[in-house]
Amino acid sequence: MKKIIIAAIFTLTAASAAKAAEIKTDFGGQASNSLSAPVVSAPALADAAKAPAAPKEWTVMVFVNGKNDLELAGLYNVNQMEKIGSTKDMNIVVEIGRMKGQAGGDTDLDGDWTGSRRMLIKKDADEEKITSPVVMETKTVDMGDYKRAVDFVKWSKGKYPAKRYMLIIWNHGSGWMDPRKEQKGISFDDETGNYIRTPQIGLILKEAGKVDILAFDACLMNMAEVAFEVKDDAQVIVGSEETVPGLGYPYNLFLGAMAKNPALGTEDTGALMVEAFKMFYDVVKKNVQLSALRASKLDGLAVKMSDFAKLAKEIGDMDALKAARNGVIRYDAVGAGSDPAMTISFYGDVSQFAKLTADGLKEHAKAAELKQKAAELQDYIDKELVIDNKTAGVNRVGKEMSESKGISVYLPPAETRIPQEKLEGIFENKYTDFAFDKATGWHDFVTFLYGAK
C-alpha cells in the first residue's frame, strides 16, 4: 500500500518544489515579509442559496487564520489548493481571515480586505491570483474563537456534504502551553488577541460533528495532550511534533493525489499527507517531522504511558530518569521570542524518552519489568498508534529528526530560566484539567521527574 500512496502523489516535481523553495520563510510556521505573495482577486459573491449537492467522497475544510504574520503564507497555500480545485469527487472549502497591516507592507493587496471569506476552491492555472468564488463574506470576525471554527464546519457540511470529511486547522500552533500565558493551542488572532485553547479544539468536533481526518497545519500540535482532546471525534490525526515551516502543507501534492484516488482509505489518505510532506521538504531542504495517528489507539497509549510512569516512579532510578529527560529529543522552544528567558523546550518524544529511561536503568528487582514496559510502549506507538511518520534533517540543537517517533508529550527540562511561580501555575492550575492527565496521571509523574536535579 505504501508504494501506491507514494505513486499517488503524482504532481511532485523538482521544478514545483524548487519554485516553493524560492519563498523565504522562518521556522515556527512564520512567514517572513519577503514571501512572494499572490495577488488576490475577489470575485462576486456566489449564490449561497443553492441547494446542497449530492454527497461527494470528500469535503476538505481548511480554516485559515491569516489575522497575524502568516497572512501571506495563507494566501500562498490557497493558491496551491487552486492548482487542484474541487472535483466531481471532492469539495475543497476554505475560510480565510485577514486584518489590516499584515500584507507585508503592501496595503493595496486585494484592497487589503479584512474580515473573512469562505470559498469553494476552483481550479485555475494562475499561480498568482486567487479566483475561487467567495460564497460567504463576514466583515468582522474573531478567528481565535473556536465557535467560528464550529460554524465553518457546520456550514461546510451542510452546503457541501460528503461521505468523509477532513478538517485542517491552519495557523501558528504552540502545542498545549506557553509558559508566559498559561494554556495555549492554535489559531491566534492578533486583532482580537484571542486563540483556540487546546480543550476547545475538542469542542469544535463535539459541537460541529465528527471528522474522518483532523490535521494541524501548525507547529508542535502532535502531542498526547492535544490528541487526547479529539480522539473520540476523529479517525486520523495528522500533525507535527516539531515546528512547521511557513510554506505549510504542500496542498497541491496531497490534494492532487486525493483527486486521483478519492476512494483511498482514510488511514491511507492520512499517510498520503505525511508522504507528500516528506517528499516536498526533501526537495525544499527543511528540517521537518509529520505523523498520522490512529485515534482509536490513544486510550491504549494512555494505559501504557501510565503503567510505565507508575513503575518508573516506584523504582525511582533518578539517574536514569534524569539522563532520559536530558537526552530526549525536544522540539522548538515553547514561548520563544524576544525574551531569551522564555526560549526553552518543554516537549519531548514519548517513545524515545521511554527507550532512554530503559537504557539507563541500574540493576533493580523490577528493572527488567520496566524495560519490558518501555519496550511495549515503543512497540505500541510504532505498530498501533502511528500510521505513518516521516522526518528530515536535524532539530535546532543538532539532533537527528529521525529520533522522533510520531508523538510528543510534556517533559519539562531540569533547568529553566522561567520564574518558578509561573511553572507552579502551569503544574498545578492547568495541566490537570486535560483529559490526558485524567487518564494517565502524567502531571504527578512530571512533577516527580522535575525533582530529578
C-alpha positions, 0 to 999 in steps of 0.5 A: 500500500505504501508504494501506491500512496507514494505513486499517488502523489503524482504532481511532485516535481523538482521544478514545483518544489524548487519554485516553493523553495524560492519563498523565504520563510522562518521556522515556527510556521512564520512567514517572513515579509519577503514571501512572494505573495499572490495577488488576490482577486475577489470575485462576486459573491456566489449564490449561497442559496443553492441547494446542497449537492449530492454527497461527494467522497470528500469535503476538505475544510481548511480554516485559515487564520491569516489575522497575524504574520502568516497572512501571506503564507495563507494566501500562498497555500490557497493558491496551491489548493487552486492548482487542484480545485474541487472535483466531481469527487471532492469539495475543497472549502476554505475560510480565510481571515485577514486584518489590516497591516499584515500584507507585508507592507503592501496595503493595496493587496486585494484592497487589503480586505479584512474580515473573512471569506469562505470559498469553494476552491476552483481550479485555475492555472494562475499561480498568482491570483486567487479566483475561487468564488467567495460564497460567504463574506463576514466583515468582522470576525474573531478567528481565535474563537473556536465557535467560528471554527464550529460554524465553518464546519457546520456550514461546510457540511451542510452546503457541501456534504460528503461521505468523509470529511477532513478538517485542517486547522491552519495557523501558528500552533504552540502545542498545549502551553506557553509558559508566559500565558498559561494554556495555549493551542492554535489559531491566534488572532492578533486583532482580537488577541484571542486563540483556540485553547487546546480543550476547545479544539475538542469542542469544535468536533463535539459541537460541529460533528465528527471528522474522518481526518483532523490535521494541524497545519501548525507547529508542535500540535502532535502531542498526547495532550492535544490528541487526547482532546479529539480522539473520540471525534476523529479517525486520523490525526495528522500533525507535527511534533516539531515546528512547521515551516511557513510554506505549510502543507504542500496542498497541491501534492496531497490534494492532487493525489486525493483527486486521483484516488478519492476512494483511498482509505482514510488511514491511507489518505492520512499517510498520503499527507505525511508522504507528500510532506516528506517528499516536498521538504526533501526537495525544499531542504527543511528540517521537518517531522509529520505523523498520522495517528490512529485515534482509536489507539490513544486510550491504549497509549494512555494505559501504557504511558501510565503503567510505565510512569507508575513503575518508573516512579516506584523504582525511582532510578533518578539517574536514569530518569534524569539522563532520559529527560536530558537526552530526549529529543525536544522540539522548538522552544515553547514561548520563544521570542524576544525574551531569551528567558522564555526560549526553552523546550518543554516537549519531548518524544514519548517513545524515545524518552521511554527507550532512554529511561530503559537504557539507563536503568541500574540493576533493580528487582523490577528493572527488567519489568520496566524495560519490558514496559518501555519496550511495549510502549515503543512497540505500541506507538510504532505498530498501533498508534502511528500510521505513518511518520516521516522526518528530515534533517536535524532539530535546532540543537543538532539532533537527528529528526529521525529520533522522533517517533510520531508523538510528543508529550510534556517533559519539562527540562531540569533547568529553566530560566522561567520564574518558578511561580509561573511553572507552579501555575502551569503544574498545578492550575492547568495541566490537570484539567486535560483529559490526558492527565485524567487518564494517565496521571502524567502531571504527578509523574512530571512533577516527580521527574522535575525533582530529578536535579 
